[in-house]
């Protein structure tokens, strides 16, 4: 992609401190920090702010190895995107994909894990261009999107985005994502093969289990944060979302000195202090946002974490400090 803009591949590799042969080897897995540095360098070297959309010109699903092959034999775009939602952390690390059913169609959101930043915007362009290109490859032609939303501010020249997505694009949105109409999402694909899909899924589950503890903890945090507003998520639901048994999840977290309850408490504690730092939300609202069934349960938990009640903490402007739960270095 960067060579399409006249940037020398070997020189770019040297800027990243990575051997050229590492970039040429599709089996090499680069650390997330190197990927981030690569995007920042590309942003500095390439004048076109929409450069990452051209990733689709240099891509094929097979570059994702097992996940790409599983994508190609999926029965429909619905099953393909659901498969990508489940296993995207294998190739993309911190990124998350979420599929939500709406009346207009399947709403697919893509979170790079880099926040609402210039880096996050570029990586969202990159990721969305690849995902939509994969959809077009599977369908074997044009895919008419219902709409596209991007977190990035409206660019001076939106034409590259209109040309690529070929639909209405909303900038400055809350999330990066797109909506696929149901008639496209549920259309049977000509390359579908259920037997091969099951074989590839078995391999992917094995690959998922080999992810490092840090990746696992990050994925646990992201799932729990997304689920809290619907009540306290059960440990079984978390394990299912990570495609592993409850016992396997417990064992892997224990290897990092952690547990489901420790991670959940840390997330709730952090979010509670953040919300209590202002008067925008009532204590009842905060309790339900953190997945507590009633305010009294939230108050007891907060006093255990912080040593004071939520109302005392708020009245003192968050001045209290009461240590932190043990074994949180991985968080």
ZAMARGU-4260 file (C-alpha; in steps of 0.2 Angstrom, whole numbers, plus 5000, padded with zeros to 4 digits):
<rodrens>
0) 5000/5000/5000 | 5014/5012/5005 | 5023/5008/4989 | 5008/5013/4979 | 5012/5031/4985
5) 5030/5030/4980 | 5037/5025/4997 | 5052/5013/4997 | 5047/4997/5006 | 5065/4993/5012
10) 5067/5011/5018 | 5050/5011/5027 | 5056/4995/5036 | 5072/5003/5042 | 5061/5017/5049
15) 5052/5004/5059 | 5068/4995/5065 | 5061/4979/5056 | 5071/4968/5045 | 5064/4969/5027
20) 5063/4950/5026 | 5051/4951/5041 | 5039/4962/5031 | 5040/4951/5016 | 5035/4935/5026
25) 5016/4934/5028 | 5019/4922/5043 | 5028/4934/5054 | 5017/4942/5067 | 5023/4960/5072
30) 5019/4967/5089 | 5005/4980/5090 | 5018/4994/5094 | 5027/4991/5078 | 5010/4992/5068
35) 5006/5008/5077 | 5023/5015/5073 | 5020/5010/5055 | 5004/5019/5053 | 5011/5035/5061
40) 5026/5034/5049 | 5014/5031/5034 | 5003/5046/5040 | 5019/5057/5040 | 5026/5051/5023
45) 5009/5051/5013 | 5000/5068/5010 | 4984/5059/5006 | 4973/5058/5022 | 4963/5044/5015
50) 4978/5034/5010 | 4973/5019/5021 | 4957/5016/5010 | 4969/5009/4996 | 4973/4994/5007
55) 4959/4985/4998 | 4969/4986/4982 | 4983/4976/4990 | 4973/4963/4999 | 4965/4946/4997
60) 4956/4936/5011 | 4969/4922/5009 | 4981/4934/5018 | 4972/4930/5034 | 4977/4912/5032
65) 4965/4901/5041 | 4953/4915/5045 | 4953/4920/5027 | 4949/4903/5021 | 4935/4901/5033
70) 4928/4918/5027 | 4929/4912/5009 | 4918/4896/5012 | 4906/4904/5023 | 4887/4901/5019
75) 4883/4920/5019 | 4890/4937/5023 | 4880/4935/5040 | 4890/4919/5044 | 4906/4927/5037
80) 4905/4943/5047 | 4900/4933/5063 | 4915/4922/5061 | 4926/4938/5059 | 4918/4945/5075
85) 4923/4929/5084 | 4941/4928/5078 | 4946/4945/5073 | 4958/4946/5088 | 4969/4933/5080
90) 4976/4944/5066 | 4971/4961/5073 | 4975/4960/5091 | 4967/4974/5100 | 4953/4977/5087
95) 4935/4972/5089 | 4921/4969/5077 | 4903/4969/5083 | 4888/4964/5073 | 4871/4971/5078
100) 4854/4966/5070 | 4844/4982/5065 | 4828/4984/5055 | 4839/4992/5041 | 4851/4978/5041
105) 4867/4971/5049 | 4876/4985/5058 | 4894/4981/5058 | 4905/4991/5070 | 4924/4991/5070
110) 4934/4997/5085 | 4953/4998/5082 | 4957/5000/5101 | 4966/5016/5097 | 4952/5028/5102
115) 4945/5043/5093 | 4963/5049/5088 | 4971/5052/5071 | 4980/5035/5072 | 4963/5027/5076
120) 4955/5035/5061 | 4968/5029/5049 | 4968/5012/5056 | 4949/5012/5055 | 4950/5017/5036
125) 4962/5003/5034 | 4951/4990/5043 | 4935/4995/5035 | 4942/4995/5018 | 4948/4977/5020
130) 4932/4971/5028 | 4921/4978/5014 | 4933/4972/5001 | 4932/4955/5008 | 4913/4956/5007
135) 4914/4961/4989 | 4926/4947/4986 | 4914/4934/4993 | 4898/4941/4984 | 4908/4941/4968
140) 4903/4959/4964 | 4897/4975/4970 | 4890/4976/4988 | 4878/4991/4991 | 4880/4997/5008
145) 4865/5005/5017 | 4877/5018/5026 | 4894/5021/5033 | 4898/5030/5049 | 4916/5036/5053
150) 4923/5044/5069 | 4935/5054/5060 | 4931/5073/5057 | 4924/5078/5040 | 4939/5079/5029
155) 4942/5094/5017 | 4940/5082/5003 | 4927/5068/5006 | 4927/5062/4988 | 4939/5047/4991
160) 4927/5040/5005 | 4912/5043/4993 | 4920/5034/4979 | 4926/5019/4990 | 4910/5016/5000
165) 4898/5021/4986 | 4885/5026/4999 | 4881/5040/5012 | 4895/5043/5023 | 4893/5052/5040
170) 4909/5059/5048 | 4911/5063/5066 | 4900/5048/5071 | 4901/5039/5088 | 4908/5023/5080
175) 4916/5017/5064 | 4905/5005/5055 | 4893/5001/5041 | 4876/4994/5038 | 4873/4980/5026
180) 4855/4977/5019 | 4847/4961/5024 | 4845/4955/5006 | 4864/4955/5004 | 4868/4949/5022
185) 4857/4933/5020 | 4861/4929/5002 | 4868/4912/5000 | 4886/4913/4993 | 4893/4903/4978
190) 4909/4897/4987 | 4900/4891/5003 | 4906/4874/5010 | 4900/4869/5027 | 4912/4855/5029
195) 4928/4866/5026 | 4920/4880/5037 | 4919/4868/5052 | 4937/4862/5049 | 4944/4880/5048
200) 4934/4884/5064 | 4942/4870/5074 | 4959/4877/5069 | 4954/4895/5073 | 4948/4889/5090
205) 4965/4881/5093 | 4974/4897/5087 | 4963/4908/5098 | 4968/4898/5114 | 4986/4901/5110
210) 4984/4920/5112 | 4995/4928/5125 | 4988/4932/5142 | 4989/4951/5139 | 4978/4949/5123
215) 4966/4938/5133 | 4965/4951/5147 | 4962/4965/5135 | 4948/4955/5126 | 4940/4951/5143
220) 4940/4969/5148 | 4932/4975/5131 | 4918/4962/5132 | 4914/4966/5150 | 4914/4985/5147
225) 4902/4982/5132 | 4890/4971/5142 | 4889/4980/5159 | 4874/4991/5155 | 4864/4975/5152
230) 4868/4969/5170 | 4882/4959/5177 | 4888/4947/5163 | 4890/4929/5168 | 4907/4921/5168
235) 4900/4908/5156 | 4895/4922/5144 | 4912/4929/5144 | 4920/4912/5141 | 4908/4909/5126
240) 4912/4926/5118 | 4930/4921/5119 | 4927/4904/5111 | 4933/4893/5126 | 4926/4884/5141
245) 4924/4892/5158 | 4937/4881/5165 | 4949/4885/5151 | 4946/4904/5154 | 4948/4902/5173
250) 4965/4893/5170 | 4972/4905/5157 | 4967/4920/5169 | 4975/4911/5184 | 4991/4910/5174
255) 4991/4929/5174 | 4987/4930/5193 | 4969/4936/5188 | 4951/4930/5189 | 4935/4935/5181
260) 4929/4943/5197 | 4946/4953/5199 | 4944/4960/5181 | 4926/4964/5183 | 4929/4973/5200
265) 4943/4983/5192 | 4933/4989/5177 | 4918/4994/5189 | 4930/5003/5201 | 4938/5013/5187
270) 4921/5017/5178 | 4913/5022/5195 | 4927/5034/5199 | 4926/5042/5182 | 4907/5044/5183
275) 4908/5050/5201 | 4920/5064/5196 | 4906/5074/5189 | 4888/5077/5194 | 4881/5073/5177
280) 4874/5056/5182 | 4864/5051/5198 | 4871/5037/5209 | 4856/5026/5203 | 4861/5029/5185
285) 4879/5024/5188 | 4874/5008/5198 | 4864/5002/5183 | 4877/5007/5170 | 4890/4996/5180
290) 4878/4981/5180 | 4872/4982/5198 | 4854/4977/5201 | 4852/4990/5214 | 4860/5006/5221
295) 4864/4998/5238 | 4874/4984/5230 | 4884/4997/5221 | 4887/5007/5237 | 4893/4991/5246
300) 4905/4987/5232 | 4912/5004/5231 | 4915/5006/5249 | 4925/4989/5248 | 4935/4996/5234
305) 4938/5014/5240 | 4935/5014/5258 | 4921/5027/5257 | 4903/5027/5250 | 4900/5034/5233
310) 4891/5050/5239 | 4906/5053/5251 | 4918/5051/5236 | 4909/5063/5225 | 4906/5076/5239
315) 4925/5076/5242 | 4929/5078/5223 | 4937/5061/5222 | 4950/5065/5235 | 4949/5048/5244
320) 4961/5034/5240 | 4960/5017/5247 | 4973/5006/5238 | 4969/4994/5224 | 4964/4976/5222
325) 4979/4964/5221 | 4986/4956/5206 | 4981/4969/5193 | 4998/4972/5185 | 4991/4964/5169
330) 4977/4976/5168
</rodrens>
